[in-house]
């Protein structure tokens, strides 16, 4: 029995060593997932970007992020913040900014704010895409003949027809 006790203590220590939340930027990541999976939870970071960050940080992408040392997590945070400087310009998600002309890689809330700012600018200058955004229509050239309808019902409303026929029958029977 004494041989089993240290094993249970070792397992308990492993569970205590894990951080359940790892904060990167303004996002709390799940510490029980792998580095790649938890980085993909951030807005603006996909699978390819997560793999590149893990490779540049010299960390196994399948390692649990909650069990990493503070230095390794700091390295990941630094690479996420400086991702645009580490990769070619075509790999970033916000190329040729309108005001400064620089290409940046936005993550978290910054990505949503940049997207909203770009859409508002298109609406103000009444570009084609801006007009489509204003009207609530599809913007990227999708078909709109049969999809994207927001008002009324599509097709024949069988229940309404049956109700109308029943009302007509009752009125005809009463007379």
The 8 nearest C-alpha neighbors of each residue, nearest first, counted from 0:
[[1, 3, 2, 4, 5, 6, 7, 8],
 [0, 2, 4, 3, 5, 6, 7, 8],
 [1, 3, 0, 4, 5, 6, 7, 8],
 [4, 2, 0, 6, 1, 5, 7, 8],
 [3, 5, 1, 7, 6, 2, 8, 0],
 [6, 4, 8, 7, 3, 9, 2, 1],
 [7, 5, 9, 3, 8, 4, 10, 2],
 [8, 6, 10, 4, 9, 5, 11, 3],
 [7, 9, 5, 11, 6, 10, 12, 4],
 [10, 8, 6, 12, 11, 7, 5, 13],
 [9, 11, 7, 13, 8, 12, 6, 14],
 [12, 10, 8, 14, 9, 13, 7, 15],
 [11, 13, 15, 9, 14, 10, 8, 16],
 [14, 12, 10, 16, 11, 15, 9, 17],
 [13, 15, 11, 12, 16, 17, 10, 9],
 [14, 16, 12, 13, 17, 11, 18, 10],
 [17, 15, 13, 14, 12, 66, 18, 65],
 [18, 16, 65, 66, 15, 14, 19, 13],
 [19, 17, 65, 30, 20, 66, 16, 21],
 [18, 20, 30, 29, 65, 31, 17, 21],
 [21, 19, 30, 29, 28, 18, 27, 22],
 [20, 22, 28, 27, 30, 23, 29, 65],
 [23, 21, 27, 26, 28, 24, 20, 25],
 [24, 22, 26, 76, 25, 27, 21, 28],
 [23, 25, 26, 22, 76, 107, 80, 27],
 [24, 26, 23, 107, 27, 22, 108, 106],
 [27, 25, 23, 24, 22, 28, 41, 107],
 [28, 26, 22, 21, 20, 23, 29, 25],
 [27, 29, 21, 20, 37, 22, 30, 26],
 [28, 30, 20, 31, 37, 32, 19, 21],
 [31, 29, 65, 19, 20, 64, 18, 32],
 [30, 32, 29, 65, 63, 19, 64, 33],
 [33, 31, 63, 30, 37, 29, 36, 64],
 [32, 34, 63, 61, 62, 36, 35, 64],
 [33, 35, 64, 60, 37, 36, 62, 63],
 [34, 36, 49, 60, 38, 33, 37, 50],
 [37, 35, 39, 33, 38, 34, 32, 40],
 [36, 38, 40, 39, 34, 35, 28, 32],
 [39, 37, 40, 35, 36, 41, 49, 34],
 [38, 40, 45, 36, 37, 44, 41, 46],
 [41, 39, 38, 37, 42, 36, 28, 44],
 [42, 40, 39, 38, 44, 107, 43, 26],
 [43, 41, 107, 106, 44, 40, 110, 39],
 [42, 44, 106, 41, 105, 107, 45, 110],
 [45, 43, 39, 48, 42, 41, 49, 38],
 [44, 46, 39, 48, 47, 49, 43, 38],
 [45, 47, 49, 48, 39, 50, 35, 44],
 [48, 46, 50, 49, 45, 51, 44, 52],
 [47, 49, 51, 45, 50, 46, 44, 52],
 [50, 48, 46, 52, 35, 47, 51, 38],
 [49, 51, 53, 47, 48, 52, 54, 35],
 [50, 52, 48, 54, 49, 53, 55, 47],
 [51, 53, 49, 55, 50, 54, 56, 48],
 [54, 52, 56, 50, 58, 51, 60, 55],
 [53, 55, 57, 51, 56, 52, 50, 58],
 [54, 56, 52, 57, 53, 51, 58, 78],
 [55, 57, 53, 54, 58, 52, 74, 75],
 [58, 56, 54, 55, 53, 59, 52, 71],
 [59, 57, 53, 56, 60, 54, 62, 71],
 [58, 60, 61, 62, 53, 57, 54, 34],
 [59, 61, 34, 35, 53, 62, 58, 33],
 [60, 62, 33, 59, 34, 63, 35, 36],
 [63, 61, 33, 59, 60, 34, 64, 58],
 [64, 62, 33, 32, 65, 66, 34, 31],
 [63, 65, 34, 30, 67, 66, 33, 62],
 [64, 66, 30, 18, 17, 63, 67, 31],
 [67, 65, 17, 64, 63, 18, 16, 68],
 [68, 66, 64, 65, 71, 72, 69, 63],
 [67, 69, 71, 70, 72, 66, 65, 73],
 [68, 70, 72, 71, 73, 67, 74, 66],
 [71, 69, 73, 68, 72, 74, 67, 75],
 [70, 72, 74, 68, 73, 69, 67, 75],
 [71, 73, 75, 69, 74, 70, 76, 68],
 [74, 72, 70, 76, 71, 75, 69, 77],
 [73, 75, 71, 77, 72, 76, 56, 70],
 [74, 76, 72, 78, 73, 77, 79, 56],
 [77, 75, 73, 79, 74, 78, 23, 72],
 [76, 78, 74, 80, 75, 79, 81, 73],
 [77, 79, 81, 75, 80, 82, 76, 74],
 [80, 78, 76, 82, 77, 81, 75, 52],
 [79, 81, 77, 78, 82, 76, 83, 24],
 [82, 80, 78, 84, 83, 79, 77, 85],
 [81, 83, 85, 79, 84, 78, 80, 86],
 [84, 82, 104, 103, 85, 81, 86, 91],
 [85, 83, 82, 81, 86, 87, 103, 88],
 [84, 86, 82, 83, 81, 87, 78, 55],
 [85, 87, 83, 84, 90, 82, 88, 91],
 [88, 86, 89, 90, 85, 91, 83, 84],
 [87, 89, 90, 91, 86, 102, 83, 94],
 [88, 90, 87, 91, 94, 92, 86, 102],
 [91, 89, 88, 87, 86, 92, 83, 104],
 [90, 92, 104, 89, 88, 93, 83, 103],
 [91, 93, 104, 94, 90, 105, 103, 43],
 [94, 92, 103, 104, 102, 91, 96, 105],
 [95, 93, 102, 96, 92, 103, 91, 101],
 [94, 96, 100, 102, 101, 97, 93, 99],
 [95, 97, 100, 101, 99, 98, 94, 102],
 [96, 98, 100, 99, 95, 101, 117, 94],
 [97, 99, 96, 100, 101, 95, 117, 102],
 [98, 100, 101, 96, 97, 95, 102, 103],
 [101, 99, 96, 95, 97, 98, 102, 94],
 [102, 100, 95, 96, 99, 103, 94, 97],
 [101, 103, 94, 95, 93, 96, 88, 100],
 [104, 102, 93, 83, 105, 91, 94, 101],
 [103, 105, 91, 92, 83, 93, 106, 82],
 [104, 106, 110, 109, 103, 43, 92, 93],
 [107, 105, 43, 110, 42, 109, 108, 104],
 [106, 108, 42, 109, 110, 41, 43, 25],
 [107, 109, 111, 110, 112, 106, 42, 25],
 [108, 110, 112, 107, 111, 105, 106, 113],
 [111, 109, 105, 106, 113, 108, 112, 107],
 [110, 112, 114, 108, 113, 109, 115, 107],
 [111, 113, 109, 115, 114, 110, 116, 108],
 [114, 112, 116, 110, 111, 115, 109, 117],
 [113, 115, 111, 117, 116, 112, 110, 118],
 [114, 116, 112, 118, 117, 113, 111, 119],
 [115, 117, 113, 119, 114, 118, 112, 120],
 [118, 116, 120, 114, 115, 119, 113, 121],
 [119, 117, 121, 115, 120, 116, 122, 114],
 [118, 120, 122, 116, 121, 117, 115, 123],
 [121, 119, 123, 117, 122, 118, 116, 124],
 [120, 122, 129, 118, 119, 124, 123, 126],
 [121, 123, 129, 119, 125, 120, 124, 130],
 [124, 122, 120, 125, 121, 119, 129, 126],
 [123, 125, 121, 126, 122, 120, 129, 119],
 [126, 124, 122, 129, 123, 130, 121, 127],
 [125, 127, 129, 128, 121, 124, 130, 122],
 [126, 128, 130, 129, 131, 125, 121, 138],
 [127, 129, 131, 126, 130, 138, 132, 121],
 [130, 128, 122, 121, 126, 132, 127, 131],
 [129, 131, 133, 127, 132, 128, 125, 122],
 [130, 132, 128, 136, 134, 129, 133, 138],
 [133, 131, 129, 135, 130, 134, 128, 136],
 [134, 132, 130, 131, 135, 129, 122, 136],
 [135, 133, 131, 136, 132, 130, 129, 137],
 [136, 134, 132, 133, 131, 137, 130, 138],
 [137, 135, 131, 134, 132, 138, 147, 133],
 [136, 138, 139, 141, 131, 135, 140, 147],
 [139, 137, 131, 128, 140, 136, 132, 141],
 [138, 140, 141, 137, 128, 131, 142, 136],
 [139, 141, 138, 142, 137, 143, 128, 136],
 [142, 140, 139, 137, 143, 138, 146, 147],
 [141, 143, 144, 140, 146, 145, 137, 147],
 [142, 144, 146, 145, 147, 141, 137, 148],
 [145, 143, 142, 146, 147, 148, 141, 137],
 [144, 146, 143, 147, 148, 142, 153, 154],
 [147, 145, 143, 148, 144, 142, 149, 141],
 [146, 148, 143, 149, 145, 137, 136, 144],
 [149, 147, 146, 150, 145, 143, 153, 151],
 [148, 150, 147, 151, 152, 146, 135, 153],
 [149, 151, 148, 152, 153, 147, 146, 135],
 [152, 150, 153, 149, 148, 154, 156, 155],
 [151, 153, 154, 150, 156, 155, 149, 148],
 [152, 154, 151, 155, 148, 156, 145, 150],
 [155, 153, 152, 156, 157, 151, 145, 148],
 [154, 156, 157, 153, 152, 160, 159, 158],
 [155, 157, 159, 158, 154, 160, 152, 153],
 [158, 156, 160, 159, 155, 161, 162, 154],
 [159, 157, 161, 160, 156, 162, 163, 155],
 [158, 160, 162, 161, 157, 156, 163, 164],
 [159, 161, 163, 157, 158, 162, 164, 156],
 [162, 160, 164, 158, 163, 159, 165, 157],
 [163, 161, 165, 159, 164, 160, 158, 166],
 [162, 164, 160, 166, 161, 165, 167, 159],
 [163, 165, 167, 161, 162, 166, 168, 160],
 [166, 164, 168, 162, 167, 163, 161, 169],
 [165, 167, 169, 163, 168, 164, 170, 162],
 [166, 168, 164, 170, 165, 169, 171, 163],
 [169, 167, 171, 165, 166, 170, 172, 164],
 [170, 168, 172, 166, 171, 167, 173, 165],
 [169, 171, 167, 173, 168, 172, 166, 174],
 [170, 172, 168, 169, 174, 173, 167, 166],
 [173, 171, 169, 170, 174, 168, 167, 166],
 [174, 172, 170, 171, 169, 168, 167, 166],
 [173, 172, 171, 170, 169, 168, 167, 166]]
